[in-house]
Amino acid sequence: MTSKRFAACKQLRRKCHSDCIFLPYFPPNNPQRFSYVHRIYGASSVGKMLQQVEEHQRGDVADSLYYEAYWRIKDPVYGCVGIITALHEEIYHVQFQLAKVQAQIDLLYQNGVYTFDS
């Protein structure tokens, strides 16, 4: 048992053991990280999810749960899907602008304003 409790154990008001499943993924210097995950999924569910995956995958699982919980709290209706959709739209608009600029450059080359030798 450690004398220092980590974010998850501190919030759950329990003693933190050295083999605590939350220990590596919810450090004491970022208590909000566990708070978001706990609020959306519950500590028991998060613990079960972490135990069900290989140890080398747990960091990714904890990160994913955090990001999903964070965006669900920030945007209760759309959550992660809202930000993903917004990013897809932004990519589409930038690709459209790039295609427009490329067409203008091609037109300038065709009209002889610019040459490849310049």
Secondary structure as UniProt FT lines:
FT   HELIX           7..12
FT   TURN            18..19
FT   TURN            21..25
FT   TURN            28..29
FT   HELIX           31..41
FT   HELIX           43..52
FT   HELIX           55..57
FT   HELIX           58..74
FT   TURN            76..78
FT   HELIX           79..110
FT   TURN            111..112
FT   TURN            116..117
//
